[in-house]
Amino acid sequence: MPEEGGAEALAVEVRQLGKRYGALQVLSDVTFDVPTGTTVCILGPSGSGKSTLLRCINFLVRPDEGEVYLHGERVGVKNGTWMTERDLCRYRVRMGMVFQHFNLWPHLTVLENVTEAPVHVLARSRAEAAAQARALLEKVGLAEKQDMYPHTLSGGQKQRVAIARALATNPDVLLFDEPTSSLDPEIIGEVLSVMEELSHEGMTMIVVTHEMGFAREAADSVIFMDAGRIIEKATPDAFFTQPTTKRAQQFLQRYVR
């Protein structure tokens, strides 16, 4: 249960989360907090459960154990039973998700991609949603692309559209699942710069990433996972200069030059 009086200060609380696929334990006893207005970066080797953790937080994947709270309100369970998909959609709107492979609708223009959720999920007028979408596209540096289709965009541009789309529902939290791993090295920076700006503006963010520079500069705290468990939780400075576990030391030797 969330601590009394902590709902306002904590945007997300994860308590003893566990997930299995058959005999494979993907997540075990994962517990951490995300204070409102902070950026938490989740690091770890491939296969350590990071992406599954994000999907359990917004219930794209249903965890087998544990609890998730958004501003003190439990997600996934209502009155002792699992929420309906309709109820879960209400929470997912408040937890914007940016995926590794963009997941843009190919048959819609850039502007239509960004307005779709506000119109169909939040019941905003098309005029209101379009005005907000244009402002968000301006924010991510893509105002001139609003009438283009996704197939005409670079990977970095697609990911910036995906960020604008996630912001369009005014979420409490943004979840990023390896947002730069599918991008060419030359265009990673254009996505990271948008994320850094959001972090500096006080957007609450949970970021799964292999971008060590971003984690070191933009994160308020770092979580290191291995084999489905949290191995270390620390400030970026402490984690990158004085990791306390041998496993984290090995990871940093490989990924940090």
Secondary structure as UniProt FT lines:
FT   TURN            4..5
FT   TURN            7..9
FT   STRAND          10..21
FT   TURN            22..23
FT   STRAND          24..35
FT   TURN            36..37
FT   STRAND          39..43
FT   TURN            46..47
FT   HELIX           50..57
FT   TURN            58..59
FT   STRAND          65..70
FT   TURN            71..72
FT   STRAND          73..75
FT   STRAND          77..78
FT   TURN            79..80
FT   STRAND          81..82
FT   HELIX           85..94
FT   STRAND          95..98
FT   TURN            100..101
FT   TURN            106..107
FT   HELIX           110..120
FT   HELIX           126..139
FT   TURN            140..141
FT   HELIX           143..145
FT   TURN            146..147
FT   HELIX           150..152
FT   HELIX           155..167
FT   TURN            168..169
FT   STRAND          173..177
FT   TURN            179..182
FT   HELIX           185..187
FT   HELIX           188..200
FT   TURN            201..202
FT   STRAND          205..208
FT   HELIX           212..218
FT   STRAND          221..226
FT   TURN            227..228
FT   STRAND          229..234
FT   HELIX           236..241
FT   HELIX           246..255
//
